[in-house]
Amino acid sequence: MKKAIDNYLNEHENEMMVALSGAIAIPSVQDPTTASSHAPFGKEVGRALEFVLKTAEGRQFTAENMDNYVGRVRWGGDGTQYAVLSHVDVVPEGTGWSVPPFAGTVKDGRLYGRGSTDDKGPAIASIFALAAARAALQAQHIEPRNAIMLLFGTDEETGMADFDYYFKKYGIPEAGFSPDGEFPIINGEKGILNLQLVGHGMHGGILRHAEGGTRSNIVPQHAEAVLVADHDKLQRLQGLIERLPKDEFSVSTTLANGELKLDVEGVPAHASTPEKGRNAIGKLLQVLDAVHCLEDDESLQFLAREIGIEWTGHRVGVDFADEVSGVLTLNLGTLQIDHDNSTAVINIRYPITVTSKQVTDQFVEKLLGTKVEFTVMHDSPPHYVDPDTPLIQTLQKAYTEYTGAEAKCFSIGGGTYARLIPGAVAFGPLFPGQPMTEHAPDEYIDVDSLLKATRIYAYAMAELLKG
């Protein structure tokens, strides 16, 4: 089995890498302005879905476009239907790249590009892995008892409305895995909660405008504000800002045409690991608060003083933790202030044994008596799969076969498609110790590691198909 898989993938390695570069070249960021019935999440996302389906057809699979929400490739028998869920949409490229974000550049053994790790690399790998599994079974004249369904989503980074639509119309698979995380096996995912805080009519006129962040699930890299007052006052504010203690953020000011512009540069990261980034919005608000520009705004004062650049939620009282999944994390993801209105979105990843109500109750208590409007935009409950299931045991066998290491189960703060299926887990593509570059500048995947992951996927698929 292993030899047949290796032979197939060795023969088709170059084709796989060419296909991946082609997928990355499509800037498939969700774009409502180009959305249509043919591409509900934007033209480029729709184009990426068609590209992946044509890649599957090139491996002699029947590829189906399921109402432009999900792509499906199925091969096997009539037994258990195992889903392999990946996605073709990506987060915005952001700034700070040393290579083009949508080119699929190969350099020093790495393939760079937005989506290389998250999740076009694994999506393309799953196609070639299933082809290798099929070749291995056919070489041994084994008829598959079960089936593998490759499901390609189009809205993982924003709201997972793609599979909400698909599962309601076509049903939920029995089990499966998502190649959109880390090895060995992620059998637990924290709950994901998006909270929106809105303030009205409380700005004193000095703070004319402010904004930061692109998505709530990204630690914001940039934030800016515009202050308007008489020249002397703006000069004094500029002096106060410039004399504030220096830290790991870049804070700069520009005084011109009766406006003082304040820019803050932080470090982006995935919202599930906010400790790896530096939150530019939190820093911007702390600077504005330090020079007394938030005196009449309860919403912004709360964000500056109770959230700021801190990511554990300690000051709000939501610093929950458990042994299964670790500590709660918090990310002040987006901020928009115009005229007299302010809107901020906070992304929270809460432990498996905690409820979203426990989290929101603390916010309600903290905001009691203020004029701040507080709403839950999104709540995805925690996900957990027992390590003793046959699926996990098969994945463990495949991982150990190619690495020689024990395939332990663990939990993460990220949210993958696995949480949509009760019996599904996340499985690779990153190996232990490899850096997480998704959602950051110069996102890349190590080519040799991707090739090894593809072999692991193929072996696991072959074993699942056999039953």
Helices and strands as residue ranges (DSSP letters): H 2-24, G 32-34, H 43-57, E 63-66, E 70-76, E 81-87, E 105-107, E 110-112, H 120-139, E 147-153, H 161-170, E 175-178, E 181-182, E 185-189, E 191-200, E 207-212, E 222-228, H 231-242, E 250-256, E 259-265, G 274-276, H 280-290, H 298-302, I 303-307, E 321-322, E 326-327, E 329-338, E 341-350, H 356-367, E 373-380, E 383-384, H 390-403, E 409-412, G 417-420, E 424-426, E 429-430, E 444-446, H 447-466
